[in-house]
């Protein structure tokens, strides 16, 4: 069985934060909601703490599954997708919307077509061109 997870940003009207989906194959078998952590003044830090909690829950769940059934490539793709979703949520909190070019760049990173260094450099180069 293929075990994986998704961490999706929650809309502001639902309190923001993250929604964790635990997946067996393509079927959701569990998860949870992780709102920004209370008591943290900075909104980005509160959102990061919530993301960390969701990711910790996901890893604990994966560890509880049959380790031989976990596809490491799928796990890496989900990790990359979660990182991009976190970046998008931070951009949204800051009032920014990524261009189509940046969104394509993000998809290439998620699909494993580039490493983190190349991804960050590409986003920074795009931001410099836009200023």
Secondary structure, 3 states (H helix, E strand, C coil): CCEEEEEEECCHHHCCCEEEEEEECCEEEEEEEECCCCCCCCHHHHHHHHHHHHHHHHHHHHHHCCHHHCCHHHHHHHHHHHHHHHHHHHHHHCCCCCCHHHHHHHHHHHCCCCCHHHHHHHHHHHHHHHC
